[in-house]
Amino acid sequence: MITIELPKMDFDIQVEGESAPSGNDKAIYDRLYKMMAAVIPWKRGGVYFLCTEEGPVYIGRSINMNQRISTHLSGNEASTSSHSGKINRVYGFFENNIGNQEIYESYAIQLHQPKLNKAKTQRIRGNYKKAQYLHVQVRVHGNHRLGNHGTN
């Protein structure tokens, strides 16, 4: 069994009144980007949680969270555009290692089951089936493979 623990959150941003239900407005995007820049440095990677009153509705990772989160909030991202005007909180943590980002993102999605994440929750084409196993392949010291481990 592999134990994964999410790191302490590095930022927590209230975005009431900032997100826009209709995208493609450069002024809105620029305002959001500047708001993010005060908290999230340029080209800083990590994992982020987009929340509505219901809690996390989308969890993502990026090598440039400032730009990626601004795109979500301005309604210019297909995966979250239906909720961009409802997102009122963004929080997350910094992690520049892409492999670690992927592990943390996958774990957080399995834990929270946010409704706008589809592929990693097996909500593909409206056919929802909660994932029963999270498989992780472990490698130690180069190519020595310990095997696949699952939790249910």
Accessible surface in RSA format (square Angstrom, percent):
REM  Atomic radii and reference values for relative SASA: ProtOr
REM  Chains: A
REM  Algorithm: Lee & Richards
REM  Probe-radius: 1.40
REM  Slices: 20
REM RES _ NUM      All-atoms   Total-Side   Main-Chain    Non-polar    All polar
REM                ABS   REL    ABS   REL    ABS   REL    ABS   REL    ABS   REL
RES MET A   1   183.34  94.9 119.03  78.8  64.31 153.1  86.47  73.5  96.87 128.3
RES ILE A   2    60.23  34.3  44.69  33.3  15.55  37.5  47.77  34.4  12.46  33.8
RES THR A   3   118.75  84.5  88.51  89.7  30.24  72.1  67.72  91.0  51.03  77.1
RES ILE A   4    29.67  16.9  16.62  12.4  13.05  31.4  19.76  14.2   9.90  26.9
RES GLU A   5   144.78  83.1 128.84  97.5  15.95  38.0  46.47  89.9  98.31  80.3
RES LEU A   6    37.33  20.8  20.86  14.9  16.47  41.4  20.86  14.6  16.47  44.3
RES PRO A   7    45.99  33.5  30.73  28.0  15.26  55.5  42.91  35.4   3.08  19.1
RES LYS A   8   167.45  81.7 145.30  89.1  22.15  52.7 129.11 116.2  38.33  40.8
RES MET A   9    61.64  31.9  46.44  30.7  15.20  36.2  46.44  39.5  15.20  20.1
RES ASP A  10    67.54  47.3  35.81  35.6  31.73  75.0   7.66  18.0  59.88  59.7
RES PHE A  11    10.09   5.0   0.43   0.3   9.66  25.1   9.45   5.7   0.64   1.8
RES ASP A  12    78.06  54.7  48.27  48.0  29.80  70.5  25.94  61.1  52.12  52.0
RES ILE A  13    14.56   8.3  11.33   8.4   3.23   7.8  14.56  10.5   0.00   0.0
RES GLN A  14   103.91  58.1  84.50  61.8  19.42  46.2  50.63 107.8  53.28  40.4
RES VAL A  15     0.19   0.1   0.00   0.0   0.19   0.5   0.12   0.1   0.07   0.2
RES GLU A  16   116.61  66.9  94.74  71.7  21.86  52.1  50.28  97.2  66.33  54.2
RES GLY A  17    77.13  95.1   0.00   N/A  77.13  95.1  42.14 115.7  34.98  78.3
RES GLU A  18    43.82  25.2  43.10  32.6   0.72   1.7   3.44   6.7  40.38  33.0
RES SER A  19    17.84  15.1   2.81   3.8  15.03  34.6   0.00   0.0  17.84  25.0
RES ALA A  20     7.94   7.3   6.84  10.6   1.10   2.5   7.94  11.2   0.00   0.0
RES PRO A  21   109.54  79.8  88.79  80.9  20.75  75.4  90.05  74.3  19.49 121.1
RES SER A  22    80.10  67.7  74.53  99.5   5.57  12.8  49.33 105.0  30.77  43.1
RES GLY A  23    21.55  26.6   0.00   N/A  21.55  26.6   1.38   3.8  20.16  45.2
RES ASN A  24   141.02  97.3 105.69 102.1  35.33  85.1  34.67  83.4 106.35 102.8
RES ASP A  25    60.28  42.2  54.84  54.6   5.44  12.9  18.46  43.4  41.82  41.7
RES LYS A  26   149.46  72.9 139.09  85.3  10.37  24.7 116.72 105.1  32.74  34.9
RES ALA A  27    69.79  64.2  56.57  87.3  13.22  30.1  63.01  88.7   6.78  18.0
RES ILE A  28    31.19  17.7  31.19  23.2   0.00   0.0  31.19  22.5   0.00   0.0
RES TYR A  29    48.93  22.8  48.93  27.8   0.00   0.0  41.68  31.3   7.25   8.9
RES ASP A  30    46.81  32.8  45.43  45.2   1.38   3.3  15.74  37.1  31.07  31.0
RES ARG A  31   114.02  47.9 108.23  55.2   5.78  13.8  63.29  86.5  50.73  30.7
RES LEU A  32     0.00   0.0   0.00   0.0   0.00   0.0   0.00   0.0   0.00   0.0
RES TYR A  33    50.69  23.7  50.69  28.8   0.00   0.0  46.38  34.9   4.31   5.3
RES LYS A  34   149.81  73.1 140.85  86.4   8.96  21.3  88.05  79.3  61.75  65.8
RES MET A  35    46.36  24.0  35.68  23.6  10.68  25.4  36.03  30.6  10.33  13.7
RES MET A  36     0.00   0.0   0.00   0.0   0.00   0.0   0.00   0.0   0.00   0.0
RES ALA A  37    51.84  47.7  33.81  52.2  18.04  41.0  34.03  47.9  17.81  47.2
RES ALA A  38    91.04  83.7  46.07  71.1  44.97 102.3  58.71  82.7  32.33  85.6
RES VAL A  39    65.13  42.9  46.50  42.1  18.64  44.9  52.18  45.3  12.96  35.1
RES ILE A  40     0.00   0.0   0.00   0.0   0.00   0.0   0.00   0.0   0.00   0.0
RES PRO A  41    63.69  46.4  56.87  51.8   6.83  24.8  63.60  52.5   0.09   0.6
RES TRP A  42   145.58  58.4 124.82  60.4  20.76  48.7 108.36  57.8  37.22  60.4
RES LYS A  43   131.16  64.0 112.26  68.9  18.90  45.0  56.37  50.7  74.80  79.7
RES ARG A  44    82.59  34.7  82.36  42.0   0.23   0.5  16.22  22.2  66.37  40.2
RES GLY A  45     1.12   1.4   0.00   N/A   1.12   1.4   0.79   2.2   0.34   0.8
RES GLY A  46     0.00   0.0   0.00   N/A   0.00   0.0   0.00   0.0   0.00   0.0
RES VAL A  47     0.00   0.0   0.00   0.0   0.00   0.0   0.00   0.0   0.00   0.0
RES TYR A  48     0.94   0.4   0.94   0.5   0.00   0.0   0.00   0.0   0.94   1.2
RES PHE A  49     1.11   0.6   1.11   0.7   0.00   0.0   1.11   0.7   0.00   0.0
RES LEU A  50     0.00   0.0   0.00   0.0   0.00   0.0   0.00   0.0   0.00   0.0
RES CYS A  51     5.08   3.8   5.08   5.7   0.00   0.0   3.60   9.1   1.48   1.6
RES THR A  52    13.88   9.9   7.69   7.8   6.19  14.7   7.29   9.8   6.59  10.0
RES GLU A  53   158.50  91.0 124.86  94.5  33.64  80.1  66.24 128.1  92.26  75.3
RES GLU A  54   128.93  74.0  86.58  65.5  42.35 100.8  51.03  98.7  77.89  63.6
RES GLY A  55    20.93  25.8   0.00   N/A  20.93  25.8  20.71  56.8   0.22   0.5
RES PRO A  56    35.19  25.7  24.22  22.1  10.97  39.9  24.22  20.0  10.97  68.2
RES VAL A  57     2.39   1.6   2.39   2.2   0.00   0.0   2.39   2.1   0.00   0.0
RES TYR A  58    25.26  11.8  25.26  14.4   0.00   0.0   3.82   2.9  21.44  26.4
RES ILE A  59     0.00   0.0   0.00   0.0   0.00   0.0   0.00   0.0   0.00   0.0
RES GLY A  60     1.30   1.6   0.00   N/A   1.30   1.6   1.30   3.6   0.00   0.0
RES ARG A  61    75.68  31.8  62.73  32.0  12.95  30.8   6.00   8.2  69.69  42.2
RES SER A  62    14.00  11.8   9.34  12.5   4.66  10.7   5.70  12.1   8.31  11.6
RES ILE A  63   107.00  60.9 100.88  75.2   6.12  14.8 101.38  73.0   5.63  15.3
RES ASN A  64    12.59   8.7  11.90  11.5   0.69   1.7  10.21  24.6   2.38   2.3
RES MET A  65     0.00   0.0   0.00   0.0   0.00   0.0   0.00   0.0   0.00   0.0
RES ASN A  66     0.91   0.6   0.91   0.9   0.00   0.0   0.00   0.0   0.91   0.9
RES GLN A  67    84.16  47.1  84.16  61.5   0.00   0.0   9.78  20.8  74.38  56.4
RES ARG A  68    70.41  29.6  68.93  35.1   1.49   3.5  23.36  31.9  47.05  28.5
RES ILE A  69     0.00   0.0   0.00   0.0   0.00   0.0   0.00   0.0   0.00   0.0
RES SER A  70     0.00   0.0   0.00   0.0   0.00   0.0   0.00   0.0   0.00   0.0
RES THR A  71    28.98  20.6  28.98  29.4   0.00   0.0  18.46  24.8  10.52  15.9
RES HIS A  72     0.07   0.0   0.00   0.0   0.07   0.2   0.00   0.0   0.07   0.1
RES LEU A  73     0.00   0.0   0.00   0.0   0.00   0.0   0.00   0.0   0.00   0.0
RES SER A  74     1.10   0.9   0.38   0.5   0.72   1.7   0.38   0.8   0.72   1.0
RES GLY A  75    11.80  14.6   0.00   N/A  11.80  14.6   0.30   0.8  11.50  25.8
RES ASN A  76    61.40  42.3  31.60  30.5  29.80  71.8  22.93  55.2  38.47  37.2
RES GLU A  77    34.13  19.6  33.26  25.2   0.87   2.1   0.63   1.2  33.49  27.3
RES ALA A  78    97.16  89.3  66.79 103.1  30.36  69.1  73.54 103.6  23.61  62.5
RES SER A  79    40.48  34.2  25.72  34.3  14.77  34.0  35.86  76.4   4.63   6.5
RES THR A  80     0.02   0.0   0.00   0.0   0.02   0.0   0.02   0.0   0.00   0.0
RES SER A  81    44.40  37.5  37.71  50.3   6.69  15.4  16.09  34.3  28.31  39.7
RES SER A  82    81.47  68.8  52.23  69.7  29.24  67.4  55.70 118.6  25.77  36.1
RES HIS A  83    24.25  13.3  24.10  16.8   0.15   0.4  20.82  21.5   3.44   4.0
RES SER A  84     0.11   0.1   0.00   0.0   0.11   0.3   0.00   0.0   0.11   0.2
RES GLY A  85    38.16  47.1   0.00   N/A  38.16  47.1   6.89  18.9  31.27  70.0
RES LYS A  86   126.91  61.9 112.70  69.1  14.21  33.8  80.83  72.8  46.07  49.1
RES ILE A  87     2.68   1.5   0.00   0.0   2.68   6.4   0.00   0.0   2.68   7.3
RES ASN A  88    25.45  17.6  25.45  24.6   0.00   0.0   9.48  22.8  15.97  15.4
RES ARG A  89    85.62  35.9  85.62  43.6   0.00   0.0  16.98  23.2  68.64  41.6
RES VAL A  90     0.00   0.0   0.00   0.0   0.00   0.0   0.00   0.0   0.00   0.0
RES TYR A  91    26.08  12.2  26.08  14.8   0.00   0.0  11.11   8.3  14.98  18.5
RES GLY A  92     0.00   0.0   0.00   N/A   0.00   0.0   0.00   0.0   0.00   0.0
RES PHE A  93     0.55   0.3   0.55   0.3   0.00   0.0   0.55   0.3   0.00   0.0
RES PHE A  94    43.61  21.8  26.61  16.5  16.99  44.2  26.77  16.2  16.84  48.2
RES GLU A  95    39.11  22.5  33.76  25.5   5.35  12.7   5.60  10.8  33.51  27.4
RES ASN A  96    95.11  65.6  75.27  72.7  19.84  47.8  33.76  81.3  61.35  59.3
RES ASN A  97    80.41  55.5  69.69  67.3  10.72  25.8  18.84  45.3  61.57  59.5
RES ILE A  98    91.02  51.8  86.67  64.6   4.35  10.5  86.67  62.4   4.35  11.8
RES GLY A  99    41.82  51.6   0.00   N/A  41.82  51.6  35.75  98.1   6.06  13.6
RES ASN A 100    60.91  42.0  60.00  58.0   0.91   2.2   3.92   9.4  56.99  55.1
RES GLN A 101     0.11   0.1   0.11   0.1   0.00   0.0   0.00   0.0   0.11   0.1
RES GLU A 102    62.28  35.8  62.22  47.1   0.06   0.1  40.88  79.1  21.40  17.5
RES ILE A 103    82.19  46.8  77.43  57.7   4.76  11.5  81.25  58.5   0.93   2.5
RES TYR A 104    45.33  21.2  45.33  25.8   0.00   0.0   8.53   6.4  36.80  45.4
RES GLU A 105    16.63   9.5  16.63  12.6   0.00   0.0   0.00   0.0  16.63  13.6
RES SER A 106    23.64  20.0  23.43  31.3   0.21   0.5  15.35  32.7   8.29  11.6
RES TYR A 107    54.83  25.6  54.67  31.1   0.15   0.4  27.18  20.4  27.65  34.1
RES ALA A 108     0.00   0.0   0.00   0.0   0.00   0.0   0.00   0.0   0.00   0.0
RES ILE A 109     1.10   0.6   1.10   0.8   0.00   0.0   1.10   0.8   0.00   0.0
RES GLN A 110    40.09  22.4  30.46  22.3   9.63  22.9  14.68  31.2  25.42  19.3
RES LEU A 111   102.66  57.2  72.75  52.0  29.90  75.2  78.79  55.3  23.87  64.2
RES HIS A 112    75.23  41.1  49.81  34.6  25.42  65.0  36.22  37.3  39.01  45.4
RES GLN A 113    29.97  16.8  20.22  14.8   9.75  23.2  20.07  42.7   9.90   7.5
RES PRO A 114     1.95   1.4   0.00   0.0   1.95   7.1   1.95   1.6   0.00   0.0
RES LYS A 115    85.74  41.8  75.94  46.6   9.80  23.3  49.61  44.7  36.12  38.5
RES LEU A 116    14.89   8.3  12.10   8.7   2.78   7.0  12.10   8.5   2.78   7.5
RES ASN A 117    11.18   7.7   9.00   8.7   2.18   5.2   3.03   7.3   8.15   7.9
RES LYS A 118   110.27  53.8 104.65  64.2   5.62  13.4  76.31  68.7  33.96  36.2
RES ALA A 119    75.04  69.0  58.90  90.9  16.14  36.7  59.16  83.3  15.88  42.1
RES LYS A 120    65.99  32.2  55.63  34.1  10.37  24.7  60.50  54.5   5.49   5.8
RES THR A 121     0.00   0.0   0.00   0.0   0.00   0.0   0.00   0.0   0.00   0.0
RES GLN A 122    81.23  45.4  78.16  57.1   3.07   7.3  24.02  51.1  57.21  43.4
RES ARG A 123    42.65  17.9  41.42  21.1   1.23   2.9  22.36  30.6  20.28  12.3
RES ILE A 124    92.45  52.6  88.64  66.0   3.81   9.2  89.76  64.6   2.69   7.3
RES ARG A 125   230.69  96.9 185.75  94.7  44.95 107.0  80.36 109.8 150.34  91.1
RES GLY A 126    80.18  98.9   0.00   N/A  80.18  98.9  43.06 118.2  37.12  83.1
RES ASN A 127   111.78  77.1 103.32  99.8   8.46  20.4  24.66  59.4  87.11  84.2
RES TYR A 128   103.72  48.4  79.23  45.1  24.49  63.7  69.57  52.3  34.16  42.1
RES LYS A 129   125.64  61.3 121.04  74.3   4.60  11.0  72.33  65.1  53.30  56.8
RES LYS A 130   120.65  58.9 113.57  69.7   7.08  16.9  59.26  53.3  61.39  65.4
RES ALA A 131    18.15  16.7   4.47   6.9  13.68  31.1   5.10   7.2  13.05  34.6
RES GLN A 132   113.81  63.6  97.32  71.1  16.49  39.3  32.20  68.5  81.61  61.9
RES TYR A 133   113.06  52.8  94.90  54.0  18.16  47.3  60.25  45.3  52.81  65.1
RES LEU A 134    48.37  26.9  43.40  31.0   4.97  12.5  44.53  31.3   3.84  10.3
RES HIS A 135   119.61  65.4  94.21  65.5  25.40  65.0  76.30  78.6  43.32  50.4
RES VAL A 136    37.41  24.6  33.97  30.8   3.44   8.3  37.41  32.5   0.00   0.0
RES GLN A 137    82.27  46.0  55.61  40.6  26.67  63.5  18.28  38.9  63.99  48.5
RES VAL A 138    35.94  23.7  32.78  29.7   3.16   7.6  35.94  31.2   0.00   0.0
RES ARG A 139   121.95  51.2  92.99  47.4  28.97  69.0  39.53  54.0  82.43  50.0
RES VAL A 140    58.26  38.3  54.90  49.7   3.36   8.1  58.14  50.5   0.13   0.3
RES HIS A 141   159.48  87.2 130.26  90.5  29.22  74.7  95.88  98.8  63.59  74.0
RES GLY A 142    59.07  72.8   0.00   N/A  59.07  72.8  39.31 107.9  19.76  44.3
RES ASN A 143   132.33  91.3 113.31 109.5  19.02  45.8  30.36  73.1 101.97  98.6
RES HIS A 144   129.23  70.6 124.34  86.4   4.89  12.5  76.42  78.8  52.81  61.4
RES ARG A 145   142.92  60.0 111.31  56.7  31.61  75.3  33.12  45.3 109.79  66.5
RES LEU A 146   109.26  60.9  81.39  58.2  27.87  70.1  85.05  59.7  24.21  65.2
RES GLY A 147    24.96  30.8   0.00   N/A  24.96  30.8  24.94  68.4   0.02   0.0
RES ASN A 148   107.82  74.4  77.07  74.5  30.75  74.1  14.55  35.0  93.28  90.2
RES HIS A 149    64.02  35.0  58.03  40.3   5.99  15.3  45.23  46.6  18.79  21.9
RES GLY A 150    40.00  49.3   0.00   N/A  40.00  49.3   5.51  15.1  34.50  77.3
RES THR A 151    57.03  40.6  49.36  50.0   7.67  18.3  39.81  53.5  17.21  26.0
RES ASN A 152   150.47 103.8  84.80  81.9  65.67 158.1  39.92  96.1 110.56 106.9
END  Absolute sums over single chains surface
CHAIN  1 A     8893.2       6988.1       1905.1       4735.8       4157.4
END  Absolute sums over all chains
TOTAL          8893.2       6988.1       1905.1       4735.8       4157.4
